[in-house]
Amino acid sequence: MDTRSIKWTPRSEDISGKVSELFEETREYIEDVALSGYSLCINQSMLGYEHFESTYPVEWQSEYARRRYYVGDPVVTWAVIHSGDKRWSDILVPDMRNIMKKARTHGLVYGAVFCRSGRGKCSFLNVARDDRELTLQEMFRISDLFSNFIDILEKEPRLTQGELDVLRCLSEDMDVKGAAEYLSIAESTAKGRLANARKKYRCKTNYFLITRALTEGSKSKLGKSRN
């Protein structure tokens, strides 16, 4: 993928809430290692990215965006065509615009990139320090954390038939008690199925659960007639 054709802008999909929630457990360790900041880009494609966040110095972020450094950035170039982990110092892509030299003036002296790609998209995490290279232990730990994070992020929730049955009843204006009676199950069982489904979709209420299920892959199953 040629970085000159990349749109460094957000796509219409809004997954920031989901990313922020799932990344929370990983963020603490990343921040301990990335003393000069980190940047996280999720599902970058030719159409743009679905989520981006950075804790790099604000001055560097502004300069980077204003001068479009992503065009020619050797780290970004490496990330969009590879899947794996690499210290910045080991990346052999030519730095024609001296971007890495300019980054060092903002404390981004040492760093590493962790990239996971598939289905025409790539997600990558950059971590930076100003004092030393990342140790092998830090590289392995961040690699594992990032891989697990991406796996969970991309995993589509799957509802059981029982969970779908209760949701279908609620979507047709039944309450939980009515759904239990219709399905010939205990009310506590219906509540348990709803609780499991809410956990899978990370929803606090049944209303948002039904909305998420309708929009994220269960629409055809949820919309089946009860007859």
Secondary structure, 3 states (H helix, E strand, C coil): CCHHHCCCCECCCCCHHHHHHHHHHHHHHHHHHCCCEEEEEEEEECCEECEEEECCCHHHHHHHHHCCCCCCCHHHHHHHHCCEEEEHHHCCCCCCCCHHHHHHCCCCCEEEEEEEEECCEEEEEEEEECCCCCCHHHHHHHHHHHHHHHHHHHCCCCCCHHHHHHHHHHHCCCCHHHHHHHHCCCHHHHHHHHHHHHHHHCCCCHHHHHHHHHHCCCHHHHCCCCC
